[in-house]
Amino acid sequence: MSYMRIDGSVNYFVLEIRFVIDTDNVMGRPPLGMKPTTVRLSADTIARIEALVGNRRLALFVREAVENELRRRENPSSSDK
């Protein structure tokens, strides 16, 4: 806090507030926790996926398919043996 004195009286003061920021990038939304990854698929495979889910839902479909396959392989049921 700083004061400015003129003629022995305080005319105004300036309160300094400093924010401690722990990241360099403070603008925009918080990170989604995803890493961009290139996956190469044939044009036929992409067309089949888009026919099922629409052309704007390809990435979501791939993420869900990968998560489902990971769950299946990490937790095999007794019928798979």
Backbone as CSV, one residue per row, in Angstrom:
resi,resn,N_x,N_y,N_z,CA_x,CA_y,CA_z,C_x,C_y,C_z
1,MET,0.857,-1.156,0.000,0.000,0.000,0.000,0.910,1.228,0.000
2,SER,0.571,2.194,-0.795,1.387,3.411,-0.817,0.478,4.632,-0.663
3,TYR,1.014,5.636,0.013,0.267,6.864,0.275,0.956,8.026,-0.404
4,MET,0.170,8.979,-0.812,0.736,10.197,-1.364,0.359,11.343,-0.434
5,ARG,1.346,12.018,0.083,1.094,13.131,1.010,1.346,14.461,0.309
6,ILE,0.380,15.317,0.450,0.522,16.692,-0.034,0.064,17.593,1.092
7,ASP,0.894,18.512,1.493,0.600,19.451,2.582,0.275,18.726,3.890
8,GLY,0.924,17.617,4.151,0.753,16.929,5.419,-0.483,16.074,5.534
9,SER,-1.304,15.968,4.481,-2.495,15.120,4.565,-2.446,14.065,3.454
10,VAL,-3.137,12.979,3.694,-3.174,11.902,2.703,-4.282,12.213,1.712
11,ASN,-3.912,12.359,0.448,-4.903,12.660,-0.578,-5.496,11.392,-1.207
12,TYR,-4.671,10.384,-1.436,-5.191,9.112,-1.944,-4.153,8.037,-1.710
13,PHE,-4.580,6.828,-1.870,-3.622,5.730,-1.750,-3.869,4.730,-2.870
14,VAL,-2.844,3.991,-3.166,-2.919,2.964,-4.204,-2.663,1.621,-3.543
15,LEU,-3.580,0.719,-3.694,-3.429,-0.625,-3.156,-2.936,-1.524,-4.282
16,GLU,-1.775,-2.094,-4.077,-1.215,-2.975,-5.095,-1.620,-4.408,-4.794
17,ILE,-2.253,-5.040,-5.758,-2.641,-6.438,-5.635,-1.863,-7.213,-6.685
18,ARG,-1.120,-8.182,-6.226,-0.335,-8.994,-7.147,-0.887,-10.413,-7.145
19,PHE,-1.127,-10.904,-8.336,-1.612,-12.268,-8.482,-0.435,-13.170,-8.810
20,VAL,-0.367,-14.283,-8.145,0.656,-15.268,-8.447,0.039,-16.275,-9.404
21,ILE,0.603,-16.347,-10.581,0.077,-17.223,-11.610,1.063,-18.368,-11.802
22,ASP,0.575,-19.592,-11.723,1.469,-20.733,-11.809,1.631,-21.283,-13.219
23,THR,0.978,-20.672,-14.206,1.155,-21.114,-15.582,1.440,-19.912,-16.457
24,ASP,2.056,-20.187,-17.592,2.340,-19.119,-18.546,1.108,-18.765,-19.367
25,ASN,0.262,-19.747,-19.615,-0.904,-19.538,-20.463,-2.130,-19.337,-19.579
26,VAL,-2.557,-18.091,-19.398,-3.676,-17.798,-18.512,-4.962,-17.493,-19.272
27,MET,-4.886,-17.384,-20.575,-6.066,-17.062,-21.368,-6.746,-18.346,-21.839
28,GLY,-8.041,-18.272,-22.090,-8.759,-19.391,-22.667,-9.227,-20.401,-21.642
29,ARG,-9.754,-21.491,-22.167,-10.293,-22.525,-21.288,-9.173,-23.378,-20.698
30,PRO,-9.454,-24.073,-19.615,-8.437,-24.946,-19.033,-8.158,-26.129,-19.958
31,PRO,-7.001,-26.739,-19.838,-6.680,-27.864,-20.720,-7.645,-29.027,-20.521
32,LEU,-7.887,-29.748,-21.587,-8.828,-30.855,-21.544,-8.182,-32.162,-21.111
33,GLY,-6.873,-32.181,-20.988,-6.187,-33.396,-20.577,-6.049,-34.400,-21.710
34,MET,-6.059,-33.931,-22.935,-5.921,-34.808,-24.094,-4.698,-34.405,-24.893
35,LYS,-4.065,-35.393,-25.493,-2.897,-35.150,-26.328,-3.264,-35.471,-27.772
36,PRO,-3.013,-34.545,-28.702,-3.315,-34.829,-30.106,-2.458,-35.992,-30.611
37,THR,-3.087,-36.910,-31.330,-2.401,-38.080,-31.857,-2.882,-38.326,-33.278
38,THR,-1.954,-38.620,-34.166,-2.316,-38.924,-35.542,-2.611,-40.410,-35.662
39,VAL,-3.756,-40.735,-36.224,-4.136,-42.120,-36.484,-4.430,-42.226,-37.971
40,ARG,-3.786,-43.150,-38.627,-3.985,-43.325,-40.066,-5.019,-44.418,-40.306
41,LEU,-6.106,-44.031,-40.969,-7.181,-44.957,-41.308,-7.413,-44.889,-42.809
42,SER,-7.872,-45.982,-43.379,-8.168,-45.979,-44.814,-9.385,-45.091,-45.075
43,ALA,-9.486,-44.626,-46.302,-10.624,-43.780,-46.677,-11.932,-44.541,-46.508
44,ASP,-11.903,-45.851,-46.783,-13.102,-46.676,-46.625,-13.524,-46.749,-45.155
45,THR,-12.560,-46.924,-44.254,-12.871,-46.990,-42.822,-13.460,-45.674,-42.336
46,ILE,-12.874,-44.570,-42.757,-13.382,-43.250,-42.365,-14.806,-43.050,-42.886
47,ALA,-15.040,-43.456,-44.132,-16.385,-43.317,-44.710,-17.398,-44.160,-43.939
48,ARG,-17.010,-45.368,-43.531,-17.919,-46.230,-42.760,-18.254,-45.607,-41.408
49,ILE,-17.239,-45.053,-40.743,-17.472,-44.416,-39.438,-18.374,-43.198,-39.598
50,GLU,-18.065,-42.351,-40.589,-18.868,-41.146,-40.814,-20.308,-41.487,-41.181
51,ALA,-20.513,-42.598,-41.883,-21.878,-43.014,-42.225,-22.666,-43.379,-40.965
52,LEU,-21.974,-43.893,-39.959,-22.640,-44.274,-38.709,-22.872,-43.097,-37.769
53,VAL,-21.849,-42.237,-37.618,-21.905,-41.215,-36.564,-21.916,-39.785,-37.083
54,GLY,-21.708,-39.576,-38.367,-21.634,-38.219,-38.910,-20.186,-37.776,-39.033
55,ASN,-19.950,-36.852,-39.937,-18.564,-36.462,-40.225,-17.934,-35.600,-39.138
56,ARG,-18.700,-35.039,-38.225,-18.134,-34.203,-37.159,-17.917,-34.986,-35.867
57,ARG,-18.170,-36.292,-35.876,-18.071,-37.104,-34.660,-17.014,-38.194,-34.777
58,LEU,-16.140,-38.105,-35.764,-15.128,-39.129,-35.997,-14.189,-39.277,-34.802
59,ALA,-13.662,-38.177,-34.288,-12.715,-38.232,-33.168,-13.367,-38.829,-31.922
60,LEU,-14.600,-38.443,-31.645,-15.311,-38.997,-30.490,-15.494,-40.505,-30.641
61,PHE,-15.854,-40.944,-31.841,-16.025,-42.374,-32.097,-14.722,-43.129,-31.856
62,VAL,-13.617,-42.602,-32.362,-12.314,-43.262,-32.194,-11.934,-43.310,-30.720
63,ARG,-12.119,-42.200,-29.986,-11.806,-42.195,-28.545,-12.618,-43.242,-27.794
64,GLU,-13.917,-43.298,-28.085,-14.777,-44.274,-27.409,-14.386,-45.705,-27.770
65,ALA,-14.063,-45.950,-29.036,-13.667,-47.295,-29.460,-12.374,-47.728,-28.771
66,VAL,-11.422,-46.816,-28.666,-10.155,-47.130,-27.995,-10.396,-47.405,-26.519
67,GLU,-11.186,-46.568,-25.854,-11.482,-46.783,-24.427,-12.182,-48.121,-24.206
68,ASN,-13.144,-48.454,-25.066,-13.849,-49.735,-24.934,-12.897,-50.912,-25.117
69,GLU,-12.016,-50.826,-26.099,-11.060,-51.910,-26.343,-10.054,-52.032,-25.205
70,LEU,-9.606,-50.906,-24.655,-8.698,-50.958,-23.499,-9.370,-51.626,-22.305
71,ARG,-10.606,-51.254,-22.030,-11.343,-51.886,-20.920,-11.488,-53.388,-21.145
72,ARG,-11.800,-53.768,-22.375,-11.985,-55.185,-22.697,-10.691,-55.971,-22.479
73,ARG,-9.569,-55.400,-22.911,-8.290,-56.111,-22.788,-7.727,-56.075,-21.371
74,GLU,-7.985,-54.999,-20.646,-7.466,-54.889,-19.275,-8.262,-55.740,-18.288
75,ASN,-9.528,-55.977,-18.567,-10.397,-56.755,-17.670,-11.059,-57.893,-18.436
76,PRO,-10.276,-58.892,-18.817,-10.884,-59.989,-19.584,-11.868,-60.775,-18.715
77,SER,-12.984,-61.121,-19.306,-13.980,-61.901,-18.563,-13.622,-63.382,-18.642
78,SER,-14.252,-64.196,-17.834,-13.956,-65.631,-17.813,-14.389,-66.313,-19.109
79,SER,-15.325,-65.724,-19.852,-15.780,-66.325,-21.107,-14.759,-66.158,-22.231
80,ASP,-13.812,-65.215,-22.084,-12.787,-65.003,-23.103,-11.674,-66.034,-23.009
81,LYS,-11.592,-66.769,-21.915,-10.475,-67.701,-21.711,-10.721,-69.039,-22.335
